[in-house]
Amino acid sequence: MKHIQGKHGPLHWLFESTLLLKSVFALFEIAAGAGLWWLPHRRIADFTAWLTRNELIEGHHSPVYARVAAALAEFSAASQHFYAFYLLGHGAIKLVILLMLMRRVAFAYPLGIVVFAGFIAMQMHRWTHTHSPALLALSVLDAVVIWLTWREWRGKTG
């Protein structure tokens, strides 16, 4: 397996820092996916009720309670399994690529660029339905990682 030589400087430090940050996110995704996979559906409803109990005291007119109640009503066991599979797969793929990038494995650079571009495409497609600021933030972070990865790769391969 071919490895690319290390580099130093502020942008390299930023590259490695974003890899570490995204690795932590990937571990959280894997943990959340595993939790959704093994947690009975009823436990999720109970946990959500516990989280929103203060909102219940205020009454059902609270915007937080209304959003959580609506999301829970649509969160079926099938949805739970989909999100579990998605989070486990997304987190695992991301973590493997990030670990290869940290080890400077040569083919991980173009692979990472393609995979993270795919993640951005999926996130933007989802964003058109949800308008979630979190999806925009994740996409911006992915775009920064793509740029830094391309820069590292280009700088090391000439």
N, C-alpha and C positions, 0 to 999 in steps of 0.2 A: 504494500500500500504506500503510495507516494505521499510525503508530507511536505508542506511548504514552510520555508524558514520564517522564524519569528521576526517581528518588526517592533520598533519602539516609537514613542511620540504620543502626543495628546489624542490624536484620532485613533491610534491603535488602542490606547487606554480606554477610550470611549467605546470602541468596538468590543473589547473584552468585557467592559462593564455592562453593555446591553446584552451580551450573550449570557452573562450571569443573571441579570434581571429577568430575561425571558426564560431562563432555566428554572428560576424560582416560580414564575408563573406556570410553567409546564408541570412542575411538581404539584402545585395547587390544583391544576386541572385534573391531573391523574388522581389525586386524593379525592376531589369532588366527584369525579366519575366513578371511582370505586365505592364511595359512600352512597351515591345514587343507585349503583348496581346492587349493593347488598342490603340497603335499608328498605324495610317494608314501606309500601306506599302510604299506609296509615300513619307511620311515624313522621313522615314529612308534613302531613296535614297537622299532626299534633304539635310539631316543632313550629310551624308557621303560626298556629293559634297562640302558642306561648310567646312568640316574638311580637305579636300584635295585640296582646292582651291589654296593654295600656290604651291602645286605640279603641278597643272594645268598650273600655270604661267611658271614653269620650263620646261614644255612640257610633253608629254605623255611617255617620256623615263625614267621618274623617277621611281625607284623601288618601292617606297611607293605607288605612284599612281597606278602603274601596279598591285600590290597585292590587293589594295582596290577595284579597278575597276573589277578585276577578281572575287573577293569574292562577290561583289555586283551583278555581272551578274548572279551568281549562287544562290543568296539569293532570293528565290521566296516567295510569300505569304504563301505557304504551309510550307516552311522552317521556316518562321517567327513564324507561329503558333506552329510548333514542338519545336523550341527553347524556346518559351514563356512557353509552357506546361512543358518542361524539367526543365527550370530554376525555375519555380514556385514549381513544385513537389520536385525537388532535394533540393531546399532551405528550403521548409516547412518541409520535412522529417528530414533533418539535424537539423533544428532549434528545432523541438520538441524533438529529441533525446538529443541534447545538453542541453536544458533546464532541461530535466529529470536528466541528469548527474550532472548538477549544483545543483539540489535539492537532489542529492544522492539517487535517486529512484533505488532500488536494481536491478530490471530486466532491467534497462536501460544499465547497464554495458555489459552484454553479447549481448544485442540487438545492442548497439552501435558498438561493435566489429564486429559483422556480417554485419551490414549495411555499415560501413566504409570499410570493406574488399570488399564488393560488389562494392562500389564506386571506389576503387582502380582497381578492375578487369575491370570495364567499362572504366575508364580513360586509362588504359594500352591498352585495345583493341582499343580505339580511337587513342592513341599515335602511334600504329603500322601504322596508316594511315596518321597521320599529323606530327609526330615527333616534336610535340610542347613542348618546354621546360617548359611552364606553366603547362601542364598536369603532367610532371615529378615532378615539384615542389609541386603541389597539392597532388600527390600520396605520396611523401615523408612526407608531413605534415600529411596526413591521417594515414600513417604508424606510425608516432610518436604518434599521438593521440591514435591509437590502442594499442601501447605498454604501454603508460601511463595509459590508461583505464584498461588494463589487470592488470597492476601493482597495481593500486588503488583497483580494485575489489579483486584481490588475497590477498592483504594486509588486506582487511577489512573482508573477509569471512574466512580467515584462511586457 
